[in-house]
Amino acid sequence: MRDRELADLPADVAVSQPELLAKGYCDYQRYRLTLTGTDGATHTQTRDILLAGKVVAVLPIDLVRDEIVLIRQFRLTAYLANGRGDMIEAVAGRVEAGESLLEAARRECTEEIAVAPTVLVELFSYLTTPGLTDEEVTVFLAAVDASRVPERAGAAAEGEQIKTFRVSIDAALAGLSAGKMRNGPLSIALQWLALNRNRIGELLGAR
């Protein structure tokens, strides 16, 4: 019955110390492991992993104006994948050393849309692509005043070139349905919003 539980579970596995394959923006490491398989036997495997760590993504919403604040910036990987590198995204970024998820979400909002949220609510976490990286994204819902968002933002020290824009919630959900936005955190956050739109006022403490 344990295997039928709808939850990720601890595994019976022994993992070696990592071997550094390459060092860059993220370390690329090789692990050797011994895993007890579904057949009860032990199996040895070698896996190469990109260490990306914890990430936060934020969906900033203005309930007064019924708007979402989104950003647009260039991503080389998207350009290489399909030629569409000028991506629409949610606010997102890596959690810095010694920083809590909540602190990182507040900082990223302030950096990327130049407005600090008045309320932040943690929603859920997910692994982006666990066959390749340990990157785990935690999604937050944020209450913001969209009227204070400038047209351009981003952390100058990080070389960010970010264009901000405001759209209605209906327009954002229509864009999701059209399948023209491929940013993972944004797509997943908007899917959550489509399922929980009637709850966002309660979650953000709207009166």
Secondary structure, 3 states (H helix, E strand, C coil): CHHHCCCCCCCCEEECCCEEEECCCCEEEEEEEEEECCCCCEEEEEEEEEECCEEEEEEEEECCCCEEEEEEEECHHHHHHHCCCEEEECEEEECCCCCCHHHHHHHHHHHHHCCCCCEEEEEEEEECCCCCECCEEEEEEEECCHHHCCCEECCHHHCCCEEEEEEEHHHHHHHHHHCCCCCHHHHHHHHHHHHHHHHHHHHCCCC
